Amino acid sequence: MLAAENNDSTHIELGPTEEPPIVLTDKAVEMVKEAMEAEELEGHGLRVYVQGGGCAGFQYGLDFDNAPRSGDFKMTLNGLLVFVDSISAMHLEGTTIDYVLGMSGAGFKFENPSAKSTCGCGSSFAG
């Protein structure tokens, strides 16, 4: 993953020709934007992260943030500002995030090619 250091901050801003560590489908971007609008979070971005826990060892997380943190990758995906910390980026490399509707409800689905196993709930994995 290539990235150029932004002179104004300590985050890493991906350029238009650089491969992001994650991809969001059009539906996922649409649903995030709708949620941000409903919560009146203009100017915020989506934070995607991995943390310890869950039934498989690591757990995916999504949150809103108003600015990148030190060491974050900052990217724009389909018009949506996205932040990923460098540790999470290692675990998320190549991951596609989709929004799906199913028999058991609706939600975000992570398709992570690096996950060695996942749990039944789909929100945690083993790396």
Backbone hydrogen bonds, N-H to C=O, Kabsch-Sander energy under -0.5 kcal/mol:
donor,donor_aa,acceptor,acceptor_aa,energy
4,A,13,E,-1.0
6,N,11,H,-1.4
9,S,6,N,-0.9
12,I,72,D,-3.7
13,E,4,A,-1.2
13,E,11,H,-0.6
14,L,12,I,-0.6
14,L,74,K,-2.4
18,E,15,G,-1.3
23,V,95,T,-2.2
25,T,97,I,-2.5
29,V,25,T,-2.4
30,E,26,D,-2.5
31,M,27,K,-2.3
32,V,28,A,-2.3
33,K,29,V,-2.7
34,E,30,E,-2.2
35,A,31,M,-2.1
36,M,32,V,-2.6
37,E,33,K,-2.4
38,A,34,E,-2.4
39,E,35,A,-1.9
40,E,37,E,-1.3
41,L,36,M,-2.8
44,H,41,L,-1.9
45,G,65,D,-3.3
46,L,81,L,-2.8
47,R,45,G,-0.5
47,R,63,D,-3.6
48,V,46,L,-0.6
48,V,83,F,-2.5
49,Y,61,G,-2.4
51,Q,59,Q,-2.4
53,G,57,G,-2.3
57,G,53,G,-0.6
57,G,54,G,-0.6
58,F,125,F,-2.2
59,Q,51,Q,-3.2
60,Y,123,S,-2.3
61,G,49,Y,-2.4
63,D,47,R,-2.0
65,D,45,G,-2.4
71,G,10,T,-1.6
72,D,69,R,-2.3
73,F,84,V,-3.4
74,K,12,I,-3.0
75,M,82,V,-2.5
77,L,75,M,-0.5
77,L,80,L,-2.8
78,N,76,T,-0.5
80,L,77,L,-1.8
82,V,75,M,-3.2
83,F,46,L,-2.9
84,V,73,F,-2.1
85,D,48,V,-0.5
89,A,85,D,-2.4
90,M,86,S,-1.2
91,H,87,I,-1.1
92,L,88,S,-1.8
93,E,89,A,-1.0
94,G,21,P,-1.8
95,T,21,P,-1.0
95,T,92,L,-2.9
96,T,111,E,-2.1
97,I,23,V,-3.2
98,D,96,T,-0.5
98,D,109,K,-2.7
100,V,98,D,-0.5
100,V,107,G,-2.8
102,G,105,G,-2.6
105,G,102,G,-1.5
107,G,100,V,-2.0
109,K,98,D,-3.1
110,F,122,G,-0.5
111,E,96,T,-2.9
111,E,109,K,-0.5
112,N,110,F,-0.7
115,A,112,N,-1.2
116,K,126,A,-2.9
117,S,126,A,-1.1
119,C,124,S,-1.6
122,G,119,C,-0.9
125,F,58,F,-2.1
126,A,117,S,-2.7
